[in-house]
């Protein structure tokens, strides 16, 4: 990270310790004089930044970057004809909170024919109509990334907020 490109800029809003500094956080920064930090420069060594679609059964305003959450996989096990759930990740820190995917998808925003949101739910007996599908970004190890994507192939991921320590 090139601190010289940030130092001396006026903050447009409060910046928390460890927070990713985006151009919208700095006053007087537009696309013509953007300081050009890539997101990858913030990713800790040996981790991966992964954006994951998750169901959240609450108001989005309850979630903040920096909160810790559990990701629970819910899937239908056809062999035994039962609905299963298991915690895939525990106490993971939220790095970024994306927009509500369902609103973006239905409005055609960022639409691509290759992006099939519905495929996440195909074969799942889980009714996601009661939750909001959000895109949440985490820093994960390679093995955690594999576990999360396997869980997504099997069913859906649900989010629960952990208490502050």
N, C-alpha and C positions, 0 to 999 in steps of 0.2 A: 504494500500500500504506500502510495506517495503522499505523505502527510502535508507536504508543501502545497499541494493542490487543494487542501481542505483548510489548513490553518489560515486564520484571518477572515474566513467567511462568517457571516452572521447566521445563527440558527433561526429558522422560521418557527420552530417549536422545540420543546424540550427533547434532548437526546439523552437516553439512558446509557449507563455504563454497559459496554459490550454490544450495544445496538448497532445494526448495520446502518450506515449513514447513506441515505439515498438523496438524490438531488432535490426531492420535494421537502427534505428536512432543512435545506439551506436556502436562505434568502438571496435573491439576485442571481440564482443559477438557472439558466435555461438550456435548451438543447444546443445552442451555439457556443456556450462556454462551460458546458458540463465537464467536470474534472476527470471523467473517463475511468473510474474504478470498475473493474469487472467484478461480478458477484463471486466468481471463483476465487478471487483474492481473499475473501472472508472465510472460506471453508477451512476448518482446522485440518492440519496434516493427518493423513490416514483415515479421514472421514469423507463421507459423500453427502451432498445436499440433495435431498429427495423430497419432491412434492407429491403428496399422497391424497387421493380423494377419500374423505371420511364422512360418515354420518354423524351429525351432532344434533341431539334432541334438546336444544335450548336456544336462547337468544345469542346471536353471534357477539353481541356486546359483552357477554360474560367472558369471552376469550381475549387474551392479550398476548402479544409477543413476549416471550420470557416465561409464560405459564408452563407448568409441567403437566403432562397428560399421559393416560394409558390408552393404548390402541387395542381394542378387542375385536377379534375376528369372529364373525357369525356366519355359519354355513350349514347347508343341509347335507347330511351324510346319507346318501342313497342306500348304501349297503344295509344299514340298520334302520332306515327310515326315521331318523331323528334329527332335530335341529340342535346344533352344537355351538358352543362359544368357548373361546380361550383367549387369554391375554397374550398378545404377540409382543408388545413392547410396554415397558413400565417406566413411568416418570421421565418421559422424554420432553425436552424443552422445545417449545414452539419457536421457530426462527422467523417465519413469515406466515401470515394468514391471507390466503387468496380470497377472491370474491366467491359468492355463491354460484356454484357451477350450474345449477339448474336454471337460474335466471339468465346467465350468460348464454347457455345452450339454447333455451327457448327463444331468446331474442335474436339469435343468429350471430351474436357477438363472438368473435374468434372462432367462427364455425369452420370446420374442415370436414369433408366427406369421410376422411379416414378416422376422425375422432368419433367413436361410437360409445358414448356414455352409457347407453343401454347395455352394452356388452358386460359391464361390471356386474349387472344383476341377472344376466341370463343363467338359468339353471339354479338360481337361488330361490328359496322359499321365503326369503325375508322381504317384508313389505317396507320399503324405505320412504313411503309417502309421508310419514309422520316426522321424519328428521330432515335436516337441511344438509345437503351435500356441499362440503367445503373443501378447498384445496389447502392443505397445511404442509409447510416445509419444515423438515427436521434435518439435523446433522446425524448421520447413522454410520455405523461400521459396515463393511462390505457384507458380512454375514447377516446383519440386521436388514439390510436392503433386500437381500435374497428372501429372507423370511417374510417381509412385508409384501413383496410382489407375489410370492406363493400364496399368501393369505388372500390377496386380491383376486387371484385366479380362482380360488376356491369359493369365495363368497364376498362379503362386504366387511369393511372396517368401521367400527364405531369408536367414538371418542368419549372418554370420561376425564374430568378435570381432577387433578390431584391437589391436596392441600399444600399451602405454602409451608416451608420448613422454618 
